[in-house]
Amino acid sequence: MHVTDAPDVRRVSVLKATGLIEASIDPAYDTGHGSYRLAQAALVVCITEEGHAEIDRLRGRDGIDASSRKASKAKNLEPLDYLRGIERSSFPLRVEDRQEIGCVEALKQAGFVDAAISPALARKGGGEPQELAVIRRITPFGRAQLARGATR
């Protein structure tokens, strides 16, 4: 994901410094007057294992270990592939699968979809708490990304 908003570039910098993401941040440069201009862009490459562990902890899923995460990662959907898959869907689209919700979350953060993601809630019949996402629409930015992908 490419980030150009100054507060977001700062957030990326903090997340990279803490080891939660891998990112490339454009270097600050000398303006010629002895002062440096702040970095204006960053490219987030991926969330690290530590980042996924932190997300799991925040969602209340501390019990997920790295080996089970790696096993599920092998069958993991890529957010842009998921976006292509829902391109012609009827909206709103209800999503209950954990991997798909992960894609929805990434696409929402990138501005590609307009979606709501609920925290994990217990079901009436008992069992494990379940997250739910509802995608209201693919945004114009998401449609432009799909169009760019189609021309490649």
N, C-alpha and C positions, 0 to 999 in steps of 0.2 A: 504494500500500500504506500503510495506517495503522499507525503504530508508537507504542506507549505505554509500553514497558519502558524505564526510565531509561538502561541501558547502550546499548540500540538507538537511542534518541533522540540520545545522544552520538555514536554511529557515523554516524548520518544527518547530524548537524551537521558532522562532519569531512569526509564525502564531499561535502556541499554546498559547504563552504569550499574544497575542492580542485577543484571544478568537475566532478566525476565524475557527479553526479546533480543533477536539479532537484527541490527539495523545499520545502515550506512547514513551518516550525517554529513552534509556538505560542510566543509571546513569554514571557520570564520576567516575573514581576510582583512588585511591592512587597507584602510581607506586612503592611505597616502599622507595622512595627517597625524600619524602616530597612534591612532586609535583603531580598534578592531570592530568590525560589523558582526553582529550575531549571525549564526547559521540561519539560513532562510528555507532550507528544505531538508527532508530526511526520507529515506526509503526503508520501510519496515520489511524485513525479509521473512522472518518467521517468529513464532513464539517458542522459546526454549523449553526443555523438560521442566526446568525450575519454574518457568512461567505457567505451564500447564498445571503443575503441582499447586501453585498459588491460586490459580483460578478454581481448581477443585476444592482447595481449602476454603475459599471464600463462598463457594456454593454449598459448603457443608458436606463435601464428599472426600473427607480426609483419607478414607480407606483405600483409595485407588493408588496402587503402587506403580512404579515406573515400568515394570515388565508387562503388566496388563495394559498400560497406556500404550506401550510400543506395539503390543499385539493388536490393539484396536486401531492404532495408527496405520498399520499395514492395509486395513480395509477402509481407512478414513476417506471421506469425500473431500475434495478440494472445493473451497467456496465458489470459485468461478465456474467449475464444472456443475456444481449444484445450481448456480444462477442460470446456466444454460438449460439445465433440466427443468426448471420451473418457468422458463420464458413464456410458454404458451398456456400456463395454468390459469384457472379461474381464481380470482381473488375476492375476498380474503382466503388465504390458504392456511389451514391449521397444520402445525408440525409438532409431533410428539417424540420422534426419534432423537436420541441424545446427539448422535453425530450430525444429523441434519440441523438440530438446534445450534450446534457449534458453528456450522456454516452460516446460518441465519444471523448469528451474533457477529461474525466477522463481516458479513455483507452489510449489516446495519451500521457497524462502525465505519465502514468504508463509504457509506452514503449510497450504496447501491439498492437497498430496499428500505421501505417504510414498514417497520415491524415492531411488535410488542412481545417481550419475552417475560414470562412470569417466573418467579422463583419456584423451586421445587416444593410442591404441595402434596400432602398425604391424600390418598384416595379414600373414599368412603368405605370401601370394602377392606381397607388395610393395605398392606404391602408397602413396597418402596415408594418414597415420594417421587413424583413425576413432574418434570418441567414441561412447559407448553409455550410454543411460539405461534404467533399469528402474523403472517405476512400480509399487509394491506395492499401493497403494490410494489412493483419494481419502479424505482425512481427514474427520472429522465437521465440522471448520471449513470445509473445502472444500465439503462437501455443503450446509452452511448458506448459503454464498455462492451456490451454484447455486440454492437455494430462493429466496433474496432476489432473484436475477436473474430468476427465472421470474415473480415477482409484479409486476415493473415493466412 
